[in-house]
Amino acid sequence: MRTILVGNCEPEHLYSMSDPDAPSEIEFESQVVQVLSCIYPKYRCIIFGGSFRYDGSASKPDLALVANDFSHWFVIEVELVSHSFEGHVLPQVKALC
């Protein structure tokens, strides 16, 4: 098992690599929120509630990383390896751009 240390050497700062297809997408998103919250302490990682329309369809990103001072933010899409790149990932990324 591979492990990465983020910040001080404390047990809660150790993250193990996981198979991105093993958990459900919701469980994987939860792991991503935990890691991003630790790695980016000047940001708040939250579940995204809105959607973006592009080419007649709506795409909803999974998460948002919002600066604590609300000056800027990023949308984050969490995907499992099993999701089709051409049929699912690429159309969603185009819509989010």
Buried (B, 14 or more C-beta within 10 A) or exposed (E): EEEEEEEEEEEEEEBEEEEBEEBEBEEBBBBBBEBBBBBBEEBBBBEBEEEBEBEEEEBBBBBBBBEEEEEEBBBBBBBBEEEEEEEEBEBBBEBBE
